[in-house]
Amino acid sequence: MNKNLFLDMVEKDSIFVDRNVLLPSYLPEKLLFRDEEIKQMAETLKPLMFDSRPSNMFLYGKTGTGKTSSIKHLFKQIEEAKKEEIAAIYLNCSNYNSKYKVNCRILKEFDSEKDFVGFSASFVFEKLIDLVEKRGKQLLVCLDEIDKVKDLDDLVYGLTRANDELKKGSITVVGISNNAFFKDKLDPRTKSSLMEKEFVFKPYNANELKEILNDRASNGLRKESFSESALSLISALSAKQAGDARTALMLLLKSAELADKNGRMINEETIMKARKDAEKEIIMHLISALPEQQQLVLMAVALLAKDKKGVQKLDGNKERLIYSGEAFEEYIRLTKEYSAGKVSMRWFREYLNELELYGLITMNGSSKGFKGQTRFINLGFNSNEIIETLEKELN
């Protein structure tokens, strides 16, 4: 009989001490380089400690800049301080992308014995308000990736205005978005209620990423399995992708897995191989985290890049260069196809700049014969894979 494969794995020496520590979703006891943001947010939410309603908050910044970890860290401390009086609920709107779904999920928190899916939207909302008042709870709701909610104006306005009806308890909303331009498309009444306090999370630089990686590696890996130079390389590579800590942690984990499999320490060879192996996963992570409008812009570029007609790349690649004007026209077509709102050419250019910052595209000035502000766009990755991922995200 063959030896049990799992027993063989257990008996083998591993470089992992605690693999979970290296996961991007892991919440450490202390968040590095986010003390100031956390203190300011805690000050904003301070009224909760005195059974009063604080200001609504809005957090924005690039993906992987610590927004979600920071708010989860605060929620944990709030529940420890006043567990009975406060209900702190975190929702990722990729999973709850409508007013109805969000309200049903919040209501489930109050009455876990009952599933309210199937009841009318008005009944669910009225039941929610009724339970908040009866229990006198300070309800704190975090809507992560808030721009994924299709009827967001109605949702935010309804939750915030509900406080006018409540005699006991309150509702406070915390919104999180990767899109710095998102707020500009909100209804003025929603914007005024949600943006009472705003916090911007700046990307980590290479040195900060290195410290974050060192903290995770020191707790998750054997000390002899990694070196300072290895962490420097991973942080430098990740800093090029807009200081995304999630990307850095994904690359560290993949490098560690590869080193563990081959019985060696993490070095430049394992890092570069892990980067190549994990490139698709990392890129798909970046794409899935993009706001809908940026996804539509990238889809337009990818569809046109796949088209063999037009300006060919100088390196003979089958996928072609495209110019910004035709990309904008394709984007407008896609907004109609997906029944999405559209932005002006000015905002479209801003979104292209954002995509270039992430390394998903590159842009060059127009050549002779093209007028105005036309720029050639070069897609950074395989168009078929990008299109396949975006179709799942947008449908």
C-alpha positions in Angstrom: 0.0 0.0 0.0 1.3 3.4 -0.9 2.4 5.8 1.8 -0.3 8.4 2.9 0.6 11.5 0.9 -0.7 13.9 3.7 1.3 12.1 6.4 4.3 12.5 4.2 3.7 16.2 3.9 3.3 16.6 7.7 6.5 14.8 8.3 8.4 17.0 5.9 10.1 20.1 7.3 8.2 23.2 6.2 9.3 26.9 6.1 5.8 27.9 7.2 5.1 28.6 10.8 1.6 29.9 10.2 0.5 30.2 6.6 -2.6 32.2 7.5 -0.4 35.2 8.5 0.7 35.6 4.9 -2.8 35.8 3.5 -4.0 39.3 2.4 -7.2 38.7 4.4 -5.3 38.2 7.7 -5.9 41.0 10.2 -2.8 41.6 12.3 -3.0 43.0 15.8 -1.3 46.2 14.7 -1.6 47.8 11.3 1.7 49.3 10.2 1.7 52.9 8.8 -2.0 53.5 9.3 -1.9 54.8 12.9 -2.9 58.3 11.9 -5.9 57.3 9.8 -7.1 54.9 12.5 -6.8 57.5 15.2 -8.8 60.0 13.1 -11.5 57.5 12.3 -11.7 56.5 15.9 -12.2 60.2 16.9 -15.0 60.4 14.3 -16.7 57.4 15.7 -16.2 58.4 19.3 -19.8 59.5 19.9 -20.8 55.8 19.7 -19.2 55.3 23.1 -21.7 57.8 24.5 -24.8 56.3 22.7 -24.8 59.1 20.1 -24.7 59.0 16.4 -21.3 60.0 14.8 -20.8 61.4 11.4 -21.0 59.2 8.3 -17.6 58.4 6.8 -16.1 57.8 3.4 -12.8 56.1 2.8 -11.1 56.0 -0.6 -7.7 55.1 -2.1 -6.1 52.5 -4.3 -6.7 48.8 -3.8 -4.3 47.3 -1.2 -3.8 50.5 0.8 -5.2 49.3 4.1 -8.8 50.7 4.0 -10.6 47.4 4.7 -8.1 46.3 7.3 -8.3 49.6 9.1 -12.1 49.6 9.4 -12.1 46.0 10.5 -9.5 46.8 13.1 -11.8 49.6 14.4 -14.9 47.5 14.3 -13.2 44.9 16.4 -12.2 47.5 19.0 -15.7 49.0 19.1 -17.3 45.6 19.7 -14.8 44.9 22.5 -15.6 48.3 24.1 -19.4 48.3 23.8 -20.5 44.9 22.5 -24.2 45.1 23.6 -25.0 48.6 22.6 -23.5 48.7 19.1 -24.0 46.5 16.1 -21.0 46.9 13.7 -21.7 45.2 10.4 -19.2 44.9 7.5 -20.5 44.1 4.0 -18.6 43.7 0.8 -20.9 45.1 -1.9 -19.5 42.8 -4.5 -21.7 40.2 -2.8 -24.5 42.6 -1.8 -24.8 44.9 -4.8 -28.3 46.3 -4.4 -30.3 48.2 -1.8 -32.5 45.2 -1.2 -29.6 42.8 -0.6 -27.9 45.1 1.7 -31.0 45.8 3.8 -31.8 42.0 4.0 -28.3 41.3 5.2 -28.4 44.0 7.8 -31.8 42.7 9.0 -30.4 39.2 9.2 -27.8 40.5 11.7 -30.7 41.6 14.0 -32.8 38.5 13.5 -30.5 35.6 12.6 -33.4 33.0 12.9 -35.3 34.4 10.0 -34.4 34.9 6.3 -36.1 38.0 4.9 -35.2 37.4 1.2 -38.5 37.3 -0.7 -40.3 39.9 1.4 -41.0 43.3 -0.3 -38.3 46.0 -0.2 -40.5 48.3 1.8 -41.3 45.6 4.4 -37.6 44.8 4.8 -36.6 48.4 5.3 -39.5 49.1 7.7 -38.6 46.0 9.7 -35.0 47.1 9.9 -35.9 50.5 11.2 -38.3 49.0 13.7 -35.7 46.6 15.1 -33.1 49.3 15.4 -35.5 51.4 17.5 -36.9 48.6 19.6 -33.4 47.4 20.6 -32.0 51.0 20.9 -28.9 49.9 19.0 -26.3 52.1 17.5 -26.1 50.5 14.0 -22.7 51.0 12.2 -22.7 49.7 8.7 -19.6 49.5 6.5 -20.2 49.2 2.8 -16.9 48.1 1.2 -16.6 48.5 -2.6 -19.7 50.7 -2.2 -19.6 51.7 -5.9 -20.7 48.1 -6.8 -24.3 48.9 -5.4 -26.5 49.6 -8.4 -29.1 51.7 -6.6 -26.6 53.3 -4.2 -28.3 56.8 -4.0 -31.5 55.2 -2.8 -29.7 52.9 -0.3 -27.5 55.6 1.3 -30.2 58.2 1.4 -32.7 55.8 2.9 -30.3 54.6 5.7 -29.1 58.1 6.6 -32.5 59.7 6.5 -33.9 56.9 8.7 -32.3 58.7 11.7 -35.0 61.4 11.4 -37.6 58.7 12.3 -35.7 56.9 15.0 -36.5 57.9 18.6 -33.9 55.4 20.0 -30.8 54.1 18.3 -29.2 55.4 15.1 -27.7 54.3 11.8 -24.2 55.4 10.7 -22.8 54.5 7.3 -19.1 54.0 6.4 -18.4 53.8 2.6 -15.2 52.4 1.1 -14.2 52.7 -2.6 -11.0 52.3 -4.7 -12.3 55.0 -7.0 -11.3 58.5 -6.1 -13.7 59.9 -8.7 -16.7 57.9 -7.5 -18.1 60.6 -5.3 -18.4 63.0 -8.2 -21.2 60.9 -9.7 -23.3 60.7 -6.6 -26.6 62.5 -6.2 -25.9 65.8 -4.3 -28.2 64.7 -1.4 -26.4 61.4 -1.1 -23.0 63.0 -1.3 -23.8 65.5 1.4 -25.0 62.8 3.8 -22.3 60.2 3.1 -19.3 62.5 2.8 -19.5 64.1 6.3 -16.0 62.9 7.0 -13.6 61.7 4.3 -10.3 59.8 4.6 -7.8 59.2 1.8 -5.5 56.2 2.0 -2.3 56.8 0.1 -0.4 53.9 -1.5 2.5 52.4 0.4 6.0 53.1 -0.8 8.6 50.4 -1.2 10.1 50.9 2.3 6.7 50.6 3.9 5.8 47.5 1.9 9.1 46.0 3.0 8.2 46.6 6.7 4.8 45.1 6.2 6.3 42.0 4.5 8.9 41.7 7.2 6.2 41.8 9.9 4.2 39.0 8.2 7.2 36.9 7.3 8.6 37.1 10.8 5.4 35.7 12.2 4.4 33.3 9.4 7.8 31.8 8.2 10.9 30.3 9.7 13.6 33.0 10.1 16.1 31.1 8.0 13.7 30.8 5.1 13.9 34.5 3.9 16.4 37.3 3.7 16.2 41.1 3.8 17.2 41.3 0.2 14.3 38.9 -0.8 11.7 41.1 0.9 13.3 44.2 -0.7 12.9 42.7 -4.1 9.2 41.7 -3.5 8.4 45.2 -2.1 10.2 46.9 -5.0 8.2 44.9 -7.6 4.9 45.5 -5.8 5.6 49.3 -5.4 5.6 49.5 -9.2 2.0 48.4 -9.1 0.8 51.5 -7.2 1.9 50.3 -3.7 -0.6 47.5 -3.4 0.0 45.6 -0.2 -2.3 42.8 -1.3 -0.2 42.2 -4.4 3.0 42.2 -2.3 1.5 39.6 0.1 0.3 37.4 -2.7 3.8 37.4 -4.2 5.4 36.7 -0.8 3.0 33.7 -0.3 3.5 32.3 -3.8 7.3 32.6 -3.3 7.1 30.9 0.0 5.0 28.1 -1.4 7.5 27.5 -4.2 10.5 27.6 -1.8 8.7 25.2 0.5 8.0 22.8 -2.3 11.5 22.7 -3.5 13.1 22.6 0.0 15.0 25.9 -0.3 14.8 29.5 1.1 13.1 32.4 -0.7 15.5 34.0 -3.1 15.5 36.0 -6.3 15.0 32.9 -8.4 11.9 31.7 -6.5 10.5 35.2 -6.4 10.8 35.8 -10.2 9.4 32.3 -10.9 6.6 32.9 -8.4 5.9 36.3 -10.0 5.6 34.7 -13.4 3.4 31.8 -12.2 1.2 34.2 -10.2 1.1 37.0 -12.7 -2.4 36.0 -14.0 -3.8 35.7 -10.5 -2.4 39.0 -9.5 -3.6 40.8 -12.6 -7.1 39.2 -12.2 -7.1 40.4 -8.6 -6.4 44.0 -9.8 -9.0 43.9 -12.5 -11.8 42.5 -10.2 -11.1 45.3 -7.7 -11.5 48.0 -10.2 -14.7 50.2 -10.1 -17.2 49.4 -12.8 -16.3 52.5 -14.9 -12.7 51.5 -15.0 -13.6 48.0 -15.9 -15.7 49.3 -18.8 -12.7 51.4 -20.0 -10.4 48.4 -19.8 -12.9 46.2 -21.6 -13.1 48.7 -24.4 -9.3 48.7 -24.7 -9.1 44.9 -24.6 -11.8 44.4 -27.2 -10.1 46.8 -29.6 -6.6 45.3 -28.9 -7.9 41.9 -29.9 -9.1 43.3 -33.2 -6.5 42.6 -35.9 -7.4 45.7 -37.9 -5.6 49.0 -37.2 -2.2 50.0 -36.0 0.0 46.9 -35.3 2.6 46.8 -32.6 6.2 47.2 -33.8 7.2 43.9 -32.1 4.9 41.9 -34.5 2.5 41.0 -31.7 -0.9 40.0 -33.1 -2.7 42.4 -30.7 -2.6 46.0 -31.9 -2.2 49.5 -30.6 -5.3 51.6 -30.4 -5.9 55.3 -30.1 -7.8 57.0 -27.3 -10.6 58.3 -29.6 -11.7 54.9 -30.8 -11.3 53.5 -27.3 -13.7 56.2 -26.0 -16.2 55.3 -28.8 -16.0 51.6 -27.8 -16.5 52.6 -24.1 -19.7 54.5 -24.9 -21.0 51.4 -26.8 -20.3 49.2 -23.8 -22.1 51.6 -21.4 -25.2 51.1 -23.5 -24.7 47.3 -23.7 -24.3 47.0 -19.9 -26.9 49.7 -19.1 -24.2 51.7 -17.1 -23.7 55.4 -16.7 -21.1 57.1 -18.9 -18.4 59.7 -18.2 -17.0 62.5 -20.2 -13.8 62.3 -22.3 -12.0 64.2 -19.6 -12.9 61.5 -17.0 -12.2 58.8 -19.5 -8.6 60.1 -19.8 -8.3 60.1 -16.0 -9.4 56.4 -16.0 -6.8 55.6 -18.6 -4.1 57.2 -16.4 -5.3 55.1 -13.5 -5.1 51.9 -15.6 -1.6 52.9 -16.7 -0.6 53.4 -13.0 -1.7 49.8 -12.3 0.4 48.6 -15.2 -2.6 47.2 -17.1 -1.9 49.5 -20.1 0.8 51.8 -21.4 0.3 54.9 -23.4 2.4 56.9 -25.9 1.9 60.2 -27.7 0.3 60.1 -31.1 2.4 59.9 -34.2 2.2 62.0 -37.3 -1.2 62.4 -38.9 -3.1 62.3 -35.7 -4.5 65.5 -34.2 -5.5 66.8 -30.8 -4.8 64.8 -27.6 -4.9 61.4 -29.3 -2.7 58.8 -27.5 -1.8 55.3 -28.5 -2.8 52.7 -26.0 -1.0 49.4 -25.6 -2.7 46.6 -23.6 -0.3 45.2 -21.0 -1.7 41.6 -20.8 -3.5 39.0 -22.9 -6.8 40.5 -24.2 -8.7 37.2 -24.1 -7.9 36.7 -20.4 -8.9 40.2 -19.5 -12.1 40.1 -21.5 -13.0 36.7 -19.9 -12.5 38.2 -16.4 -14.3 41.4 -17.1 -17.3 39.6 -18.6 -17.8 37.8 -15.3 -17.4 41.0 -13.3 -19.8 43.1 -15.4 -22.6 40.6 -15.9 
